[in-house]
Every structure is written in structure tokens, then in C-alpha cells.
């Protein structure tokens, strides 16, 4: 018997039986050995919950969905990227302690006792943000390119986009009620999937996420064409950290660097 998983299922079952929550959002088996999000509302269905290396979807995506909120207070099975997302949503005043119960899950497969968002903050700050070896190697290769070569690299990558917006749909921090791409009077972002339209869409989205992206990687995993969108966001996060010393997804009280000014801000970018 997998004891940590059984402990997680028992916790989920008790939360539902006591009516402390209305739904447990976690991972369950999908078709052909895939994994999908499951919304457990009946205590006996807690046995469907799983957590393994396949469970990478950022479940915080569902916290702000109106149809999920109608189910009652949610409990969320939260791995490290999910915890970081929850903290970022709290920092942006989208959720608070009363809005979610966290069922934390460590990277080494242990159930974490997280009574509130402050406990989640302590856990996140004790963990190092690590890039995968492949992402690290790719970013190092891009860093060594000239500006002209980088421009050509991203133009080539983004030219493949056909504007399905799967990246937007999968991102838990793309929660605007109306996206700029949906505005057509005036038309800010060209709807067509051509070089200019693709470039404007992805640059706009990257800037919207700069200083907010928690590097969960959902955008790249959702892309049917395998465009490494997460690398662009990861680079911007590093630039924000180097310039402002701020790391998104690490606390419930964070200042957004592009919505504030400090007299001691670095101004190295000014020529």
C-alpha cells in the first residue's frame, strides 16, 4: 500500500465528510494512462485521487472559475508549482485563507500539513526553484546568442503559432475577464496567425506575466506545436529578480514591480 497516497485520500475524505470543503480538486486516472483533473464531491470518491510523476497540471487554474466556486470551498492537491501559484493569486488579492484549503504534496512524495497560506509561504521559501536540465541548457544556449540571433530564434519559434490560445487557457494567471486579444473595437492584437500577429500576441502576454509567472510550465505543455513559451517567461522572471529583487509566488504580500516606483530602483536600462 502506498501510505502517503492513502493519507492524502483519507484527508480528502474527512474534509468532505465534515463539510469543511465542498469539493476536492486533485489528480485522477484518465484514458490511455493519462492524468486529468478530478473534482471529488462525494467522500467515497476520494479513492480516485492519485499523485505521481505524471501529475504536472497546475490545478490552481480552477480556483477562480465561476463554475468551480459554485461547488463550495475547494480543497486543492498542491505540488510546489501549485503552491507558488496560490501564493501569487493571494498576493494579487484574488484569494485568501477562507477561499481554499491546501493539501500540500512535497516533491519527494510526502503529504504536507499546511493549515493556512502563511504555512504554504514558509514551505515555498524553503524550496529552491530548479529548472530542468533541458530548459537550463536551452536558456544557456540562447544567452550565448547575439541580439540578432535571439531575435531570429524567437521569430522562428513564434512563427509556428496558429493562435489556438491553449497557452492562455492553461495559465492560472491569465484570469482577466476579457483578454486584449478579444477586443476588436479597436483591434489591439491582429487575430490572424501571421508573423506580426503572433509576435504581438506573445510579447504582450509575456509582458503581462513578467514579475508574475511562477514557472509552472503549463503554457509550453499545452502548446500543440511545442513552442517553448515558458523559456521566455523564465528569462523575464530572472530579469525582474535581478532588477527588483522580487520573486513571484513566494509570499501572500508581494509588490508588483511594474505597478510601483521606488527611488532606489535600478535604472541601468536608461541610456
C-alpha positions in Angstrom: 0.0 0.0 0.0 1.2 3.5 -0.9 0.9 5.1 2.6 1.3 8.8 1.6 -1.4 8.4 -1.1 -3.8 6.7 1.4 -3.1 9.5 3.9 -4.0 12.1 1.2 -7.2 10.2 0.3 -8.2 10.0 4.0 -7.6 13.7 4.5 -9.7 14.5 1.4 -12.5 12.1 2.6 -12.5 13.7 6.1 -12.7 17.3 4.7 -15.7 16.3 2.6 -17.4 14.3 5.3 -17.1 17.2 7.8 -18.3 19.6 5.1 -15.2 21.8 5.6 -15.0 21.9 1.8 -17.4 21.3 -1.0 -15.0 19.8 -3.5 -11.5 18.4 -3.6 -9.6 19.3 -6.7 -6.9 16.7 -7.4 -5.5 14.3 -10.0 -7.1 11.1 -11.3 -6.5 8.5 -13.9 -7.5 9.4 -17.5 -7.7 7.4 -20.7 -4.6 5.6 -22.0 -2.6 6.1 -18.8 -3.1 9.8 -18.9 -3.8 12.0 -15.9 -6.6 14.6 -15.6 -8.1 16.9 -13.1 -10.8 15.4 -10.9 -13.4 17.2 -8.8 -14.3 15.0 -5.9 -17.5 15.9 -4.1 -18.6 12.6 -2.6 -16.3 11.3 0.2 -16.3 7.8 -1.2 -14.8 9.1 -4.4 -11.7 10.2 -2.6 -10.2 6.8 -3.6 -9.9 8.1 -7.1 -7.2 10.6 -6.1 -3.6 9.9 -7.2 -0.3 11.8 -7.2 2.7 10.6 -9.1 5.3 11.9 -11.6 2.6 12.3 -14.3 0.7 14.8 -12.2 2.0 18.1 -13.6 -1.1 20.1 -14.4 -1.4 23.3 -12.4 -4.7 22.7 -10.6 -4.7 26.3 -9.3 -6.2 27.1 -12.7 -9.6 26.1 -11.4 -9.7 28.3 -8.3 -11.2 31.3 -10.0 -13.6 29.5 -12.3 -17.2 30.6 -11.5 -18.5 27.0 -12.1 -16.0 25.7 -9.6 -16.7 28.3 -7.0 -20.4 27.3 -7.1 -19.3 23.9 -5.7 -18.3 25.5 -2.4 -15.0 26.0 -0.8 -12.3 23.9 -2.6 -9.5 21.8 -1.2 -6.6 21.7 -3.6 -4.0 19.0 -4.0 -1.0 21.3 -4.3 2.5 20.4 -5.5 5.2 23.1 -5.4 4.3 25.0 -8.6 0.6 24.9 -7.5 1.6 26.3 -4.1 3.5 29.1 -5.8 0.5 29.9 -7.9 -1.8 30.0 -5.0 0.5 32.5 -3.2 0.7 34.7 -6.3 -3.1 34.7 -6.6 -3.2 35.7 -2.9 -0.7 38.5 -3.5 -2.9 39.7 -6.3 -5.9 39.8 -3.9 -7.7 37.0 -5.8 -8.0 34.5 -3.0 -7.4 34.3 0.8 -7.3 31.7 3.5 -11.1 31.4 3.7 -11.2 30.6 -0.1 -9.1 27.5 -0.2 -7.8 24.6 1.8 -4.4 23.3 0.7 -3.5 19.6 0.6 0.2 20.0 0.1 2.4 17.4 -1.6 6.2 17.6 -1.5 8.4 16.9 -4.4 9.7 13.7 -2.6 6.1 12.4 -2.3 5.0 13.4 1.2 1.8 14.9 2.5 2.4 18.4 3.8 0.5 19.9 6.7 -0.5 23.4 5.5 -3.0 25.0 7.8 -3.0 28.3 6.0 -1.3 30.4 3.3 1.4 31.5 5.8 2.4 27.8 6.2 2.5 27.5 2.4 4.7 30.6 2.2 7.2 29.0 4.6 7.2 25.8 2.6 7.8 27.5 -0.7 10.6 29.7 0.6 12.4 26.7 1.9 12.4 25.1 -1.6 14.8 26.0 -4.4 13.4 26.8 -7.8 15.2 24.4 -10.2 15.0 24.3 -13.9 15.0 21.0 -15.7 18.4 20.2 -17.3 16.9 20.6 -20.8 15.5 24.0 -20.0 18.7 25.1 -18.4 20.8 24.0 -21.4 18.4 25.8 -23.8 18.5 29.0 -21.9 22.3 28.9 -21.7 22.4 28.4 -25.4 20.1 31.4 -26.0 22.1 33.5 -23.7 25.2 33.0 -25.8 23.4 34.2 -28.9 23.8 37.7 -30.3 20.8 40.0 -30.2 20.2 39.4 -33.9 20.4 35.6 -33.4 18.0 35.7 -30.4 15.5 37.8 -32.5 15.7 35.3 -35.3 15.3 32.4 -32.8 12.1 33.7 -31.3 10.7 34.9 -34.6 11.2 31.3 -35.9 9.6 29.8 -32.8 6.6 32.1 -32.7 6.0 31.9 -36.5 4.7 28.4 -35.9 1.9 29.6 -33.7 -1.6 29.3 -35.2 -3.4 31.2 -32.4 -5.2 28.4 -30.6 -4.7 30.2 -27.3 -4.1 27.0 -25.4 -1.3 28.8 -23.5 -3.8 31.3 -22.3 -6.4 28.7 -21.4 -3.8 26.7 -19.4 -2.3 29.6 -17.5 -3.7 30.1 -14.0 -2.5 33.7 -14.0 -4.3 34.6 -17.2 -7.6 35.3 -15.4 -8.7 38.6 -17.0 -12.4 38.5 -17.6 -11.7 39.9 -21.1 -8.4 39.4 -22.8 -6.8 42.1 -25.1 -7.0 39.5 -27.9 -10.8 39.5 -27.6 -11.1 43.2 -28.1 -11.9 44.2 -31.7 -13.0 47.8 -31.3 -10.2 48.8 -31.6 -8.3 45.7 -32.7 -5.2 45.8 -30.5 -3.8 42.4 -31.4 -4.2 41.1 -35.0 -6.4 38.0 -35.0 -4.6 36.4 -37.9 -1.8 33.9 -37.3 0.9 35.7 -39.2 4.3 37.0 -38.1 3.1 40.3 -36.8 0.0 39.0 -35.1 1.9 36.1 -33.4 4.7 38.4 -32.3 2.4 41.0 -30.8 0.3 38.3 -29.0 3.2 36.5 -27.4 5.2 39.7 -26.5 2.0 41.2 -24.9 1.4 38.0 -22.9 5.0 37.7 -21.8 5.0 41.3 -20.6 1.6 40.7 -18.8 3.2 37.8 -16.9 6.6 39.5 -16.2 7.0 39.6 -12.5 4.0 37.3 -12.0 4.9 34.0 -13.8 5.7 31.2 -11.3 7.3 28.9 -13.9 4.8 26.0 -13.7 5.4 25.4 -17.5 1.7 24.8 -18.3 1.9 27.2 -21.3 4.6 25.1 -23.0 2.9 21.7 -22.1 -0.4 22.9 -23.5 1.1 24.2 -26.8 0.3 21.6 -29.5 3.3 22.8 -31.5 5.8 22.5 -28.7 6.8 26.2 -28.7 9.0 26.8 -25.6 6.9 29.7 -24.3 7.9 29.0 -20.7 11.6 29.8 -21.5 10.6 33.4 -22.5 8.7 33.8 -19.2 11.5 32.3 -17.2 14.0 34.7 -18.7 11.8 37.6 -17.8 11.4 36.4 -14.3 15.2 36.3 -13.9 15.5 39.9 -15.2 12.8 41.1 -12.8 14.6 39.3 -9.9 18.0 40.8 -10.9 16.5 44.3 -11.3 13.9 44.5 -8.4 14.9 41.5 -6.2 11.3 40.2 -6.4 10.4 36.6 -6.9 6.7 35.9 -7.8 4.9 33.1 -6.0 6.9 33.3 -2.8 4.5 35.2 -0.5 1.0 36.5 0.1 2.2 40.1 0.3 4.3 40.9 -2.8 4.7 44.2 -4.6 4.2 44.1 -8.4 7.3 45.7 -9.8 5.6 47.3 -12.8 2.9 49.0 -10.7 5.2 50.8 -8.2 8.2 53.1 -8.0 11.0 53.3 -5.5 13.6 56.0 -5.5 16.4 53.4 -5.2 15.2 51.3 -8.2 18.0 50.4 -10.6 17.9 52.5 -13.7 20.7 50.8 -15.6 18.4 50.4 -18.6 18.3 54.2 -19.1 20.9 55.2 -21.7 
